[in-house]
Amino acid sequence: MSRAFVKEDSGADTLPERPVSASRNLVTRRGLALIDAELARQREALAAAGAGGDRDAVAAASRELRYWSARRSNAEPVDPPPAGEAITFGMAVTLEDPKGGRRTFRIVGEDEADPAQGRIGWVSPVARGLTGKWIGDEVVLPAGAMEIVAVDPRPEEA
């Protein structure tokens, strides 16, 4: 049978694009370094996949490269102000609940958000609720009401 009539089963043609957020791409210096590292990693993955003739891996790495290239091209590095009276992007915020339990969040870019590590995307409801507030203010989060007890404006290490 001629190969012209055989459909090769490859996900390469059906791999959907990763959606790119319509929000501004604010990033911390750490976030920008993470994007650059991911771009390098995906370039290596593409080269390895191409050398190995793995079409599915080529498609996956190409898709990731398109996504991270788009994120890098519109990245807006932002450093928090060294001092201020309002919480903004890049700052770490410590909250305390009525029982004395504390939780610290750092407001970061969407791609570097990791809630388990205390990094929340600036477009998240929690970050939006904290933005513009200051020490002593109360915020209502899904876990309940909490008071802002500390703010650290120093940026994270890249």
Residue, then its C-alpha position, 0 to 999 in steps of 0.5 A: m500500500s502506498r504511504a500516501f493513503v496511510k494516515e500517520d497518528s501524530g499529535a503534532d497537527t492537533l496540539p492546541e496553542r497555549p492561551v496567552s493572557a490578555s492582561r499586561n505581562l507584568v513580571t518581577r526580575r525573578g520572573l523575567a529570569l524564569i522566562d529566559a530560563e524556560l526559553a533556553r530549556q525549550r530551545e534545547a528540547l526542540a533541538a533534541a527532538g529535531a535530532g531524534g526525529d520525534r515529531d510530537a516532541v518537536a510540535a510540543a517544544s515549538r508550541e512552548l517556544r511560541y508561548w514563552s517567546a510571546r511572553r518574553s516579547n511583551a514582558e514588563p519588568v516592574d520593581p516595587p517602590p523602595a518605600g510606600e504607603a500602598i501595596t503594589f506589584g512585587m511586594a510581599v504582604t504578611l496577613e494575620d487571621p483573628k486566631g493569630g495564624r499568619r500567611t505571607f503572599r508576594i504579588v508577582g506576574e501571572d507566569e511565576a504565580d505559585p500559590a503553594q509557595g506564597r506567590i500570587g498573580w497580580v490579576s488574582p482576586v487576592a492580589r487585587g484585594l491587597t493592592g492599594k491597602w497598607i499595614g493595619d487594613e483588613v482584607v476579606l479573603p476566601a479564608g476569611a477576614m485578615e489584617i495586614v501586619a507587614v509589608d516587604p517592598r524588597p524584590e526577590e533575588a533573580 
